[in-house]
Amino acid sequence: MASKPAKPAAPAAPAEDAPAPAKSSKLLIIMIGLLVLIIAGGAGWYFTKGSAPAAEHAAEEHKPAPVLEPKFIPLGEKFTVNLQREEGDQYLQAGITLKIMEPELELKIKNAMPEIRSKLLFLLSSKKPSELVSSEGKAMLVEQVIAEVDGILGYKIEAPVAAHATAAHGETAHSETAHGESAPAATAPAPAAPKEPKTTGVVDVLFSDFIIQ
């Protein structure tokens, strides 16, 4: 009697206690990656935005100062005044133009023109012809005109300095002692340091005419 062929073995059933795929570890890795990206993005935004104001401030500090363009404001008709009497009646005829560096002053000067002209008429008529002949006298007049107009415009007035002093010309004066001996006078003071160019208010005065008759 022939034997029956053996039946193929049935496939082994999967073990019930085999570990499931590590889904939790993958999720943890993804969360860590997202957290790292968020931190990196936040740090980049902070340093970019935080350094922007500092960079802008540094750029402003190194920005060159704007170049001021001078403007010239004529004071209308020529001034004609009688000067203080010396050897006869003499008068001065002068055309005056103001030089400014601040554009907004032009309107202020035009609005104050009646007061400016009145003050300058009094100033010019207080002069003697001999005071206006020399270049030092004219330079002194320029300083006085600037002081008058700056005062009307509301600027701090600096007292005009005398054009020259006896000691400034290097004259060697001697004084006598009680015994009749001559003693050298005090040494002339050192010349003052040059002033910085004026940039506010009236910076200069120009004469288009300056006639004394």
Summary of the structure (lengths in Angstrom):
residues: 213
radius of gyration: 45.4
end to end distance: 166.3
largest distance: 175.8
contacts: 429
relative contact order: 0.13
helix: 40%
strand: 16%
